[in-house]
């Protein structure tokens, strides 16, 4: 019993335990803050991946529009409602 009490009251052990408690709960960079920052990093990485994929898709679409006249015509008809002189365009809006 006395040996156990001596180990528990050891000044070095108390210092290390106190330091660990301080670093885990009271420090500016505590465990909970680190978990929140890790979640934010993961969210931003997912957004970055989404935007990189969107940029790649847009570059491919631009390349296709520059090289293929039929895809350019289709794009102009769908996005800007353009038409030829002898055509009628009907826009159907679904609710």
Secondary structure, 3 states (H helix, E strand, C coil): CHHHHHHHCCHHHHHHHHHHHHHHHHCCCCHHHHHHHHHHHHHHHHHHHHHHHHHHHHHHHHHHHHHCHHHHHHHHHHHHCCCCCCCCCCCCCCC
